[in-house]
Amino acid sequence: MTENIKGMIGKVFNDIADALETGQFGEKVRVGITVAGSELGIDNIVKGAEMAQARDKGIEVVLIGPKVESNLTQYNVEGEDAQHKKMEELLDSGQIQACVTMHYNFPIGVSTVGRVMTPGRGREMFLATTTGTSSPHRVEAMVKNGIYGIITAKAMGIENPTVGILNVDGARQVERAFKDLVSNGYEINFTESERADGGTVMRGNDLLIGTPDVMITDTLTGNLLMKVFSSYSTGGSYESLGFGYGPGIGEDYERIILILSRASGTPVVANAISYAANLVRGKLIDIAKEEFEKANKAGLKDILKGLTKETKKAEDNEDEEVEAPPAETVTGTISGIDIMELEDAVRALWKAGIYAESGMGCTGPIVMVNEGKINEALKALKAAGYDVGEADPC
């Protein structure tokens, strides 16, 4: 009995000492990690787990998978499927609060928000998103990705994260959708490109600099960027930098599961576990519910439905025969048209009796018309529903 009391007292004093050292009072955050499946071997994962726990006394790391040599708590199962089943069981029962894993299939509607360190200025940036499928519809997916990125940044303590949209297919449509959300009352803190002509649409320079806190892109591009940011210093042999591919976010999704690549090295493993613990502390699930509630109140679902209708309309327009007006010299240029809508915009001008051609300017896709008809063309495009700029700033 005396020994038990001594042990209890000792544990209390150790907990107090840990809390004073880390500033984390109360129960430790329990983060699981599945250990089998890495191309770099189980030992690579275990070392990362031990590193994460050693540097943050407020984390208890739990290993899930085959038995290994480690002082960390272990739940021993064989096989990757068994690991994921055990991980889900531990999460749903509350025995762990978050988990880091590899090669996990999220349901449609859930995708992950990666976190990288940009080389230009050493800034952290969230890539929204990097794995999973937010929606089968590209532009709808990117709009959701933006919401997911904002949720993650807020859970990591950034109260009003800056947001930029990477200059990929669909960027202008995504920008329009977000402007509609903003006009309906949903707050988005858009940033400006560091290039001279600015704008919400980000360039490659902004990726390297880390201009926004949250960079919105399609998931395949985000996945590629994660690999480049994580492994450029090793020549691509393994991922040595960053925090991994991040948590799966989606409406009504209530598990905190973060993804690593099979090529993620020990430092990234450790960082991913820390990322997971901080998301738990930042109340990721609660923030997700709040943000979805605000976005839906601002008409998110109707805006997304409108995007899929636009796609159907564009497909129908492709089958419509439109004859081009007589050719003219086209030295006047109009920017702001997404590349996915470029040919449709040209056809819209043809319908209005204005000769136009498509092209590529210094900031992206452009519509080219006669210089004397720029104002007329702008009016025609706006009447057709295109959110166009003025003239291309080349």
N, C-alpha and C positions, 0 to 999 in steps of 0.2 A: 504493500500500500504506500509506504513511504517513498519507494523508488518511483511509483507511478506519479505521485504528487510532485516529486522533484522533476520528473520528465515533463509534466504539464507546465510547471513554472518555467523550466528552461525553454520550452517551445514559445511561451508567451513572451519572454524576454528577447528571444531570437526574432520573433515576428515584429516586436517593437523596434528592434535595431534595424531590421530590413526596411520597415516603414519610414524610419527617420532618414535612412540612407537614400531611399528611392523617392520619397514623397508620396508613395502609394500606400494608403491605409486600408485595412480591411482584407478581404480574401484576395488571394492571388488570381490573376487571369490564367485559366488553364487552356493552353493551345495545343492541339494535337498535330502530329505530322505523320504521314504515311511514309515508310522508309524504303519500300521496294519499288523498283521501276526506273531509277535513275541510270542514265548511260554512264555516269561516273562512279557508280557503285554505292552500296548501302552506307559504307563508311563516310562518304562525302555528305550524306544527309544527316547522319548521326553527329558528326563534328559540327555541322551548322546548328543543329538543335542544341547541342551543349554550349556552343558559343552564345546563342541567343539567351539562354537561361543564365549563363555566367555574367552577362553584362546588364541584365535587368532582373533584379531580385523580386520584382513584382509579377514575374511570369513563372508559371510552372509548365514545362514542356512535357508532353506525353507522346511516347513513340507508339505507332500502330503498325504492326507487321511482324515479320519473323524475329525471333529472339536474337538480341545483339548484346555485345559487351558494353554496358553503359549503366551509370547510376541513375539515369532518368527513369521515371515511371514507364512501364511497358504494358501494352495489351497485345498479346502475341497471337497472330493469325497467319496463315500461309496463302499467298496468292493476292494479286492486285484487286480482284473483285471482292474478296473477303475483307481486304483492307478498307475499301470504300463502304462496304456494308457495316463494318464495325464503326467506322468514322461517323456514318449517319446515325447509328444507334447511340453513340456517345453524345453527339450534338443534340439529338432530339430528347434525350433523357436529362440533358443539362450537366452531364459529367465533364464535358469540355464546352467551352464557349465559342471556340473557333477552331478551324483546322486548315492546314496547308497540305496540298496534295498535287499529284501529277496525273495527267491524262484522264480527267474526270469529265463526264458528259452532263452538262446542265440542260434543263428543259428549254425549249424555244421561248424566247422572251427574257432570258437571263444571259448577261455577258459580263466580262470582267474588266475592271479598271486598273490598268498597270500604273506603276510609279517608277519614274526614271530620274537620273541625275544628268542634266544636260551639260555637254562639254563646253559650250560657249562661255557661260558665266557661273557654272556650278549650281544652277537652280534646280530644285525639284519640280517635276511636272507630271501631271496625271494624264495618261493616254486613255481616252474613252472611245472605243474599247479595244481589248486585245485578244480575247478568246470568247467562244460562245456565239449565239445568234439572237440578237435583240428582236429581229423581225426578218422574214424572208424578203421583204420589200426594202431595197437599199436606203432610200431617203428616210423612210419611217424609222428604220433601224438607227440611222445616224442621229435623228432627233431624240430618240430614246437614249442613245449613247451619251448625248449631252446631259440629259437629266441624271443619268447614272454617275457621270463624272462629277457633277455638282454635288450630289449626295455624298460621294466618297470624300471629296475635298472638305466638305463641311464636317463630316465625321472625324476627319484628321485635324480639326481645329481651325480651318480657314473659314471665317464667318461669311465672307462675301467674295468667293473665288472669282478671279477673272477668267473669262471664257473666250476661246478663239476656235474657228472652224478651219481645218486644214483644207488647202486648195486641191481637193480631189473631186471626182465626178459626184454631182449632187450637192456640192457646197452651197450654191446660191439658193437652191430650194430649201435646204436646211435653214439657211439664214432667214428666208421669208417666213418659214414656220415659226422660228423663234421670235421674230418680230411680232407675229400675230399673238403669240403667248404673252409677250411683254405688254402689248396693247390691251390685253385682257386682264392684266394685273399680276402676272407672274414675273418676279424680279430676276433678271439675268444681267450680270456685270460684264458686258462685252468689253474686250480689250481692243487695242489697235495694233496692227502689224508695225514692226519697227522699220519696214521699208518706207521710203519717202512718201508714197501715196497712201499709206495707212490702210484702214479698212479692217473689218472683222475677219475677213478671209486671210488665213495665215499662209506664209510661204516657207520654203525650206530653211531660210535664215532664222525664222521664228522658232522652228523646231530645235535648232542647235542652240539658240539663245535661251529658249524656255520663256518666250514672251508671255503666254497665258499660264495660269495655274492649271487649267483644264483644256487640253487640246482634243477637239472632237474630230473623229475620223471614222471610216468604215472599219469593221473588225479585222478584215484581212490585212489592210494597210497597217493598222495598229499592231497586229501580231508581228509583221515584218519589222516595224520600227522598234518594237521591244527587243527583238533579236539583235538589231544593229546597235542600239544604245547599250545593251547588256554585254555584248561580246566583241565590240570593235577593238578593245584594248588587248584582246587575246588572239586577234586575227581570226575570230570565229570558232576557235576550237572548243570553247566553253564559255558560259555566261558568268562574268566575274563582278559585274556592276549592277546597281539598282536594287529593287525590292520585289521583283517578280511580276507576274501577270495580274495579280490583284484579286479582289473579292468579286464573286458573282453577284450582280445586282439585278433586280427585277421587281415589278410590282407584286406584292404579296409573297415574295420569296424571303424566308425567315431563317435561313442557315447562313452562317458566315464561313464560307469556304473559299480559300485563296488558291491560286494555281501557280505552280512552278513548271518550268520546262524540264524535260529529261536531261537537258544539257546545263542546268543551273548549278553553278559551283557553290562551295561552302559559304562564301560571304553572302551570296544572294539568298541561300536557304535561311541563314540567320536573320537577314533583313526582312524576309517575307514573314517570319514568325513574329518579329517585332511589329511589323505592319499590321498583322492580324490582331495582336494584343491591343494596339492603339485604336483600332477600329472598334473593338469591344468597349474600351474605356470611353471612346467618343460616342457610344450608343448608335452605331450604324443602323440597326434595324428601326429604331425610333425615328431617326432623321429621315430614313427612306419613306416611312409612312407619312411623315409631315410633308415632305417634298411632293410625293405623288398626290396627296390631298390638295395641295396648293396648285399643282400643275393641272389636275383634272378640273378644279374649280375654274381655271382660266381657259378651259376648253380643249385640253390636250387631245382627248379622244376624237373630238370632231375634226380637229386640225389633221390628225393622223389619217382619218377616213378621207379627208379631202385630198391628201397626198396620193392615196391609192387610186382615187377617182381621176386625178390628173394623169396618172400613168396610163389608165385605160383610155382616156381621151386622146393622149398622145399616140397610143397604138392605133386607135381608130383613124386619126388624122393621117397616119402613114399610108393608109389605103386610099385616101382621097386624092384624086388627080388635081393638081394645081399647076397651071401654066405660068412660067416666068414672064414678066413684062419684058419689053425690049431692053437689051443690055445697055448699061451706062458705065462711065468711069466711077469707080467706088473708092475714093480716098478718105471719105468720112467714116469714122469707126465708133461703135457703141459697145461699151463693156457692161458687165453685170449679168450676162446670160450664162446660165450653167451649160456646160458642154453637153449634158444629156438632153437639153432643150434647144440646142443651137439650130439644128436643121428645121425644127418646128417653128422657131422664131423667124427664120428666113422665109418659110412658106407663109407665115402670117403676114409678112410685109408684101409678098407677092400678091396675096389675096387683096391687100389694100392698094394694089397698083404701083407699089414701090419696088424697083429692082434692088436686090440685095444678094450678098454672098457671105459665106461664113469664113472665118479665119482665126488666127491665133495671134494675139497681141502680147505685149511684154508682161501683162498681169493675168493672162488667161484667154479664154475664148472671146471672140468679138464678132459682131455683125457689121459688115461693111456696106455702106450706101454712098450715094452721091453726096458730096459735102453740102450742097444746097438743099438737101432733103433730110438733114439730120433731125431737125425739130419735128418735121412731119412724121418721120420714122419713129421717133421717141413716143409721140402721141399714139401712133398706131400700135406700138408694142405694149404700151401701158394699157390701152383699151382692150388688148387681147389677154391681159392678165400677167404680163411680165414686169417684174420689179427691176427695171434697168437703171444703169447709171447715166452719166452724161456722155462725155467722150472718153475714149481710152487714153490714159495719160502718158503714152509712149512719147 
